[in-house]
């Protein structure tokens, strides 16, 4: 069955972005969400999937990742403040 729905621009953009990121069609996403809403078929997501959707997975990068910076925490904070305020 074909149904036409008028979406606000921001919702349409969010849907398009999600579809590109998840490599799924708009129809697949909309049908799944409607099934969850009306049929009560909640899909269980893993903690990894939830963290990935929230942007916590893959948000840190760089050559120094995983290495502990030199100096104590107090020294690093003081150096960051000096750098920021030019003192």
JOKACOR-V568027 format. One record per residue. N is the residue number from 1. SS is DSSP state (H for helix, E for strand, L for the rest). Layout:
BEGIN
N/SS
N/SS
END
This chain:
BEGIN
1/L
2/L
3/L
4/L
5/L
6/L
7/L
8/L
9/H
10/H
11/H
12/H
13/H
14/H
15/H
16/H
17/H
18/H
19/H
20/H
21/H
22/H
23/L
24/L
25/L
26/H
27/H
28/H
29/H
30/H
31/H
32/H
33/H
34/H
35/H
36/H
37/H
38/H
39/H
40/L
41/L
42/L
43/L
44/L
45/L
46/L
47/H
48/H
49/H
50/H
51/H
52/H
53/H
54/H
55/L
56/L
57/L
58/L
59/L
60/L
61/L
62/L
63/L
64/L
65/L
66/L
67/L
68/L
69/L
70/L
71/L
72/L
73/H
74/H
75/H
76/H
77/H
78/H
79/H
80/H
81/H
82/H
83/H
84/H
85/H
86/L
87/L
END
